[in-house]
Amino acid sequence: MASLRVGGERVACALGDRPSDQPALSYSGAVVAAEPPLADAELTNAAALAGSVALAQRGGCSDAEKAERAAAAGAVALLV
């Protein structure tokens, strides 16, 4: 189990499987809540998401749909 800090608080999270010969993952930058929070429609805060990690709540649509909307808004990654 990995962890990340959101708003200064440590949050437990799971990382996808990665080959052991790959370098460690690292990111330093903004994590921005998606609007709407479920990312089940076009994201209305694309300017804030550009170059940031999008944070979306579970439900409303598939994670793949959320990822497509986050990428279209310019996010570099998505946390669900």
N, C-alpha and C positions, 0 to 999 in steps of 0.2 A: 504494500500500500504506500502510495506517495502522498505528499502534501503540498499545498500551495497556500499562499497568503492572499486573501481578498479583504481589502479594507483594513489591513494590518492584522487580521485574524487568520490563524492556521486552519485550513480546511482539508480534510482527508479526501483523497481522490484516487481513482484507479487509472493506470496507464495501459494502453493497448500493448499487445505482445510486440516485442522488439528483439531482433537478433542480438545475441550477446556481444558480437563484434562491432556493434554500432556505437558511436559516441553518445555520451549522456545528453539528454535533452535539456535545453536551457532557454529561458525567455525572460527578458526584462522589459516591461512596458505596461501599458494600460490594459485592464480587463473591463469591458464596458457591457452593461446589461442591454440585451436586445429589447427593442420596442417594436412590436408587442412582445411581452415577456416569453410567450410560448414560441415565438418565431414561426407562427403558423400562417403568416401573411407577409407581404413585402415589408421589410424593415424600414421604419420611418426615421431612424437616427443614423443613416449611412455616414454622415459627416463625422460623427463621433466614433463610429466603428472603423473607419478607414485606418489601416495599419495597426489595429488593436486586436485583442482576442475578444470575441463575442461570447457572452454568457447568456444561455437560454434555459428556461425551465422545461422539464419533461412534459410530454403530453401535447395534444392538439394536432400533431402530424408526426411523420417519421423523422428520425435523426438525420437521414439523408436530405430530406427537404429543408430542414433547419440549416444544414451545412451549405446547401446551395444558396439559400437566402443570405447567409452570413458572407459567403464568398462574393456574391453579387454586390453586397454593400461595402466590400473592400476589407473585410476582416481577414487576418492572417491565420486564424484558428477559431475553433468553436469548443466551448465547454458546455456540456449539457448536464 
